[in-house]
Amino acid sequence: MARRVLILGSTGSIGTQALEIIAGRDDLEAVGLAVGRDWQTAVAQAKGFSVGTIAVADEASAAEAASSFDGTVLSGEASARELIGATSPDIVLNGIVGAAGLGPTIAALTQGIDVALANKESLVIGGELVTELASATGARLLPVDSEHSALFQLIENEDSHAIDRIVLTASGGPFRGRTDLEGITVEEALDHPTWAMGGRITIDSATLMNKGFEMIEAHHLFGTGYDRIDVVVHPQSIVHSLIDLCDGATLAHLGYPDMRVPIAYALTWPERAEVPVERLDLAKVGSLDFEEPDPDTFRCLALAREAGQSGGIAPCVLNAADEVAVAAFLDGRISFSDIPRVIESTLDDVGSGPARGFDELFAVDEASRERASEIISGRS
């Protein structure tokens, strides 16, 4: 019987590549799709994959979708969560960008449904509570980020006591080697050297905040202390992650950058699916370069580590402030170098403390966004 896959964020990069994988396999079946506003693409996808139910978060867009789609259209901010109950999937691929992805992750895990997780905010915002929920219901969190998928595969057959350190690789983004980040344009920041991604994640890669988020994710996914999580800049993006073992050996996961590989692994685990990607030719690559990151210039990386170490609500504040600051930069309201300044000020103003429940995290998220917006507008 085919594994029933629900795709949240089906029109984004992760969602479209997931559908490409599903199209080539008899053991996977798309049973539901969720989008924010792009109802035309969602309807076309649904028709192409014989999907009977879709969710469109924007209510006006959902109304338009309903007029041209014979199946069921769920609408509103809660529609992605409702879609989980309506389609009874075996696995939910959460490719929603931003804090909006946390609710669907909670909904899936609460029902004991495995989550192929591309929404890093689920663990950045609610890591402690999300992993506790997964443990309580027996649902699995299967990482889709290339770095965490690599670590998952490297760690899977190792005793946890044998792992001394995990290392996340970072491309360094478009500004690798620069020590002055003033005057950077939106176009320059969106010109990533190795990955094709959406706007927010591309800017986060340019500031290295994305790698900071990944440290927090790795901490929760693998139960690893921050003192044993390192980042190394690797511009070729061939080595996706490494682990150091107690006997002095280092294991690495290598491959050309292609998100279809981690997506397929999450959707078909514990099996390994054949994926039509270019095979790695090390002679053709020629050399692999590595260097230390510069947390003084790329302040977001240090802010993320500090928030992760503080735990509780601090990562939630970090993420909310980053979402607001990145949106303001993309809109031309602040400079690139203002992004870490807004985040740091928000962290200072909102403060820290334990995360006692999801409702509290949602309230902290809202308060942090409000404070970040006030900082951007110059209000005290």
N, C-alpha and C positions, 0 to 999 in steps of 0.2 A: 504494500500500500504506500502511496506517495506521501511524503511528509508535507503537511499543510503549513504554508508560510504566509504570514501576514506582514506586509511591508508598510511601515510608517515612514513617510517621506519618500514616496515612490517616484517622484519626478526629479529628485536630487541626484547627485553623482552616485551615491551609494545605492539608492533605490533602483536607478536605471541599470546599473551593472548587476544588481541582484536579479532583476528580471531577465537580463541577458543569460545569466547562469541557469536560471530556472527553465528558460526556453530550450536549453540544450540537454535537459535531463528528465527522464521518466520518473525518477524517485522524488521529485519536488513539484509542488503544485501551489500556485499563488491563489489565495482564497479571499484576500481583502487588500485594499490600498487606501492609504491616507495621505492627504496633501493639505497645504495651507490655503493657497488661492488658485493654483494652476489647474483648474477643473478640466480644461480642454485636453491637456496631456493625460490627466488621470482617467478621463472617460475613454480616450483612445487606448490607453494601456489596459483598462478593464475589458474592453471589447476584444482586444488582441489576445488576452489570456483567459477569456471566459470567466471573468470575475463578476460576481453578482452584487457585491456590496462595496461601496467606497465611502470614505469620510472626507469632508471638505470643511476645514475649520472656519473659514470665512463664510458667513451666512449668506451674503449676497452672491458669492461665487457658487455656493452649494445650490442655491435656487436655480441658477443658470444650468448647473450640471443636471439637476433633476429634470429639466425640460428637454434634455437631449440624451438621457440615459434610461434604458428600460429597467435597470436594476434598482436597488435601494441606495439612496444617498443620505447619509447621516451628516448633520451640520452642527456647527458651534465648536467652542473650545474643547468641550468634553467628547467630541465625536470620535477621536482616535481611541479613547478609553472604551467608549461604547462599542466600537468596532471589534474589540477583542472578544467581548461577550457574544456579539452577533455572529462571528465567524468560526469560533471554536478552533483556533489554530494549534498546531503542535509546537510552533516556534514563532516568536515575534521578532522581526528585524527592525530595530528602532534606529532609523536614520534621521530622525527629527533633529534639527539644529537648535541648540540653546536650551534654556531652562524648561521650555514647553515639553521637552522629552521626558522629564522626570515622572510626571503623572502616569503616562502609559507604561513606563517601566514598573512602577508600583502596582498598577492594575494587573499586568501580566504575571508578575511574581506572586501577587496575592492569590491568584488562581492556580499557582503551581506550574505556570507555563514558562519554558525556557526562553531567554532573551538573547538574541544575537545583538550585541550592544555596540552601536556606532555613535550613540549619543553620550559623549563623555561627561556631559553635565549631570547625568544621573548619579555618577559616582563622585564627581567633584562637589556637587551640592549636598548630596545625601548619602555619601559613601558608607558611613557607619550603620545607618538605618537600613539602607538598601541591601547591604551584605547580610545583615541580621535577618531581614525578611526572606531573602533567598535561602538562607540556611534553615529557617523555620518551615518553609513550604517545600523544600527539596528541589526548587527550580534552579536551573543553572544559568550563570552569566557567562556567555561565550563571547570573548572580545573580538571586535571587528577591526579596530585600529591596527594598522600593519605592525606597529611596535609591540602592542600587547598580544596580538595573535602570535607573533614570533616568540615572545616570552612564554606564552601558554604552551606552545609546542615544545620549547626547550625544557621547560620546568616539569611538564606532564609526567615524565617517567623518572624524575629525580626525587630523592628523599629531601624534604625541606631543610633538614639539618646539614645537607651537603652543599647548599648554596650559600656562598659567602657574599655575593654581590650581584645585582642586576644592573645592566647598563642600557639606557635608552639612547638611540642615535637620533641626531637632529641634522637636517640638511643645512641649517644655518640661515635659511631663507635668502631673500634677495640682497640683504645688507651684511652678509657675513664679512667680517674683517673690518667693518667700519667702526669708528669710535665716536663719530658725530652723527646723530640722527635728526638734526634740525633740517627743516626745509624739504622733507620727503613728501612727494605727491602721492595721491591715492593710486594713480596709475603705476607708479614705481613700486608701491607696496603690494599691489595685486599681481605683480609679475614674478610669480614663484618659479625658481629654476628647475624644479623636478616634478612637482605634483600639480594636477589640475583640480582645484577644489572651489568651494563656494566662497563668498566674500568674507564672512566673518572668520572662518578657519584659516583663510589665506593671510589675513591681517594678523591673526594670532600666531601664525607661523613666522611672520616677519618680525614680530616683537619677541618671539620665543615663549610667549605665554602658553601657546599650544603645548610646548614641551613641559612647561610647568604643570599644566593640567594633567598631562600624561604621567608625571611623577605621582600625583595624587591618586590617579586611577590605579597605577601599579601597586601603590601601597595597599589599597583596598582589595584589589583582585587577587593579589598573591600574599597578602599578610606580611609584607616586607617593611621593616623600619626605614625611615628616611635616611638614616645613616648608612644604609646599604643599597641606596638607589642613586646612581650617578647618571650624568648626561655627558655625551661626547658628540662633538660636531663632526659630521661625516657627509661632505657635500654631494657625493655620488649617490647616496640613498640606496646603496646595494646591500649593506649590512643593516638589518632592521632592528636587531637587538642582540645582546650578548648576556651570558651568565658566567660568573666566576665560581668554580667549584672548590671544595676544601682541599682537593689533592693537587691544586695548582693548574688544573685544566680550565680552559675557557671555551665555551660552546657558543657558536654564532649561527644566526639564521640569515641566509643570503638569498637574493633574487632581484631581478629588475623591478623597479617600482611599478606595481600594478595592483590596484585594490581588488581585482577579481579574485586574487589568491586568498587573502584573509576572509573575504565574504564567503567564498565557496567553502572554506574550511569550517567556518562557523555554522553554515547551513547544513552541512553533511556530516559534521562530527558525530560519532567518533571515526567515521570512515574518511578517507581522503579522496576527493573527487579529481578527475582529470580536468585541467583547465587549459584552454588553448592560448597560452601565453608564450612569449619568447623565452627560450631556455638560456640560463646564464652562461656566458662565455668569458671566463676570467682573463684569458689571453687577449680578448678583444677589449675588455675593460682596461687592462694594462696595469693600473695602480689604484690603490684605495687610500684615501687621505683621512686623517683624523686629527682633531685639535680640541683644546679645551674651550668651553664656552666662555663668553665674557659677560658675567652677571652684572658688572658695573655699568656697562653700556646698555645691555639688554636687561633692564631693571625688572621687567615682568617675571623673568625666570626666578630671581631671588624672592620676589614678593609671593610667588606661588609656593615655593618651598617653605617660606615662613608661615604662610597660611595653613599649609598642610600639616606642619609640625604643631601649630596651635590647635588644630582640629576643631571640633564642635561646629559653630556657625561660621567660622572664619573663611573656609573655602566657599561657602554660599555667598558671602559678601564679596569675595574676590571675583567670582563668576558674574554676579549681577553687575558689579561696577565695570567689569571688562566688556560685557555685552553693551552697556550704555555708552562707554567710551569709544568702542570700536564703531558703533553706529554713528556717533557724533563725528568721528574722523571721516567715515565714508560720506557723510553728508556735508563735509567741509566746515563744520562748526568748531573743531579743535585741530591742532596739529598732531602729527604722528608722535612727537616727543611728549605731548600732553597726556597720551594714553596711560602710561605708568603713574603719572602724577595724580590723575583723577582716581585711579585705583587705590593708590597708597593713601590719599586723603580720605577716601570712603572707608577704607579699612580702619583708619585711625578714629574716624568719627562714629562709626557704627559700633565698633568694639568687638569683643569676642565673648565666648561662653559656650556652655554645652548645648548640644542639639537634642532636645528632649522629645521631639516628635516631628512628623512631616508637616503638620499644620504650622508649627513654629517656624520651620524652614521656609515655607511659603510666605509667611509674614516677614521674615528677615529679608527674603529676596525682594519683596515689594518695597520695604523700607530702604534697602540698599540702593535700589534703582532710583528711588526718589531723591536720596541724598546725592548720588552721583550726578543726577540731572541738575540739582541745585548748584553743585560745584561747577559744572560746565557752564551754567548760565551766569555764574558769578555771584550767586546769592549766598549769604553767610548762614 
